[in-house]
Amino acid sequence: MKQQGFTLIELLTVTAIIMIVGQIASHSISTNKYWVEPKRLFSAIQEIRNIAIISRQFAVLCPSSDGHQCVKDWQLPLIMFIDTNNNKQRDTNESIIQTITPYTGIERSIEYPRSQIRFDEQGQINGYTGTLKYCSKYNTKGIVLSRVGRIRYALIFGDDDLPSTSPNNPIICSDKL
């Protein structure tokens, strides 16, 4: 009589293979967040600029812990809103267009020298121009904002593989991760 089923060795081998593939997939998914998050930030900045142009009003992207006050901590969720009275804050009559929740469980730093990114009705930066820095152990990105509203990634100029806003101005992350 022929025996049906699997041997213990066969079951252990298949289980080990499944565990290894699962670990690889899990690691791939978690590291993917480090590459996707800067793209989400870039898209959010482009979107708020488009909203400003379409609505012909001041539009704001800013970090906020409570959905009302803009603060300088870019690790917090980001809110988008139209600042109808241009008072540089979100009032109760100004609706949140979108909230962008940061990824959890990843180590990274996001820096921008102001508490908000503002565009006027022509799509120009209203206030501070500069570079939003995204720093992680996997990558460093710079999103450069010009006064006329141009949004671009910082480029790599030298052999150091660091993005730079110009040939002699690399993006340096203040926190080593």
Residue pairs with C-beta under 8 A, 6 or more apart in sequence:
6 14
30 105
30 106
31 138
33 103
33 105
33 106
34 106
34 108
34 136
34 137
34 138
34 139
35 138
35 139
36 103
37 102
37 103
37 106
37 108
37 134
38 134
38 139
38 141
38 143
40 100
41 110
41 132
41 134
41 143
42 143
42 151
42 153
44 61
44 78
44 80
44 98
44 100
45 61
45 117
45 132
45 143
45 145
45 151
46 151
47 80
47 98
48 59
48 60
48 61
48 80
48 117
48 119
49 59
49 119
49 123
49 149
49 151
50 123
51 59
51 80
51 82
51 97
51 119
52 58
52 59
52 82
52 119
52 120
52 121
52 123
53 119
53 121
53 122
53 123
55 82
55 121
56 121
57 82
57 83
57 84
57 121
58 82
58 83
58 84
58 86
58 118
58 119
58 120
58 121
58 126
59 80
59 81
59 82
59 83
59 118
59 119
60 70
60 79
60 80
60 81
60 82
60 83
60 88
60 90
60 116
60 117
60 118
61 78
61 79
61 80
61 116
61 117
62 70
62 71
62 78
62 79
62 115
62 116
62 117
63 70
63 71
63 72
63 73
63 74
63 75
63 76
63 77
63 78
63 79
63 115
64 70
64 71
64 76
64 77
64 78
64 79
64 90
65 71
65 73
65 76
65 77
67 79
67 90
67 96
67 99
68 89
68 90
68 92
69 89
69 90
70 79
70 88
70 89
70 90
70 115
70 116
71 115
72 112
72 113
72 114
72 115
74 110
74 111
74 112
74 132
75 102
75 109
75 110
76 102
77 99
77 100
77 101
77 102
78 99
78 100
78 102
79 90
79 96
79 98
79 99
79 100
80 96
80 97
80 98
80 99
80 100
81 90
81 94
81 95
81 96
81 97
82 94
82 95
82 97
83 89
83 90
83 94
83 118
84 91
84 93
84 94
85 91
88 116
88 118
90 96
102 110
106 136
107 136
107 137
107 177
108 134
108 135
108 136
108 177
109 133
109 134
109 135
109 136
109 173
109 174
109 175
109 177
110 132
110 133
110 134
110 135
111 132
111 133
111 135
111 173
111 174
112 130
112 131
112 132
112 133
113 128
113 130
114 127
114 128
114 130
116 127
117 125
117 132
117 145
118 125
118 126
118 127
119 125
119 126
119 149
120 126
122 149
123 149
124 147
124 148
124 149
125 145
125 146
125 147
125 148
125 149
129 145
129 146
129 147
130 144
130 145
131 142
131 143
131 144
131 145
131 154
131 165
131 171
132 142
132 143
132 145
133 140
133 141
133 142
133 171
133 173
134 140
134 141
134 142
134 143
135 171
135 173
135 175
135 177
136 177
137 177
140 162
140 163
140 171
140 173
141 153
141 154
141 163
141 171
142 153
142 154
142 163
142 164
142 165
142 171
143 151
143 152
143 153
143 154
144 150
144 151
144 152
144 153
144 154
144 165
145 151
146 152
153 163
154 163
154 164
154 165
154 171
155 163
155 164
156 162
156 163
156 164
157 164
157 166
157 167
157 170
158 164
158 167
158 170
160 170
162 170
162 171
162 172
163 170
163 171
164 170
164 171
165 171
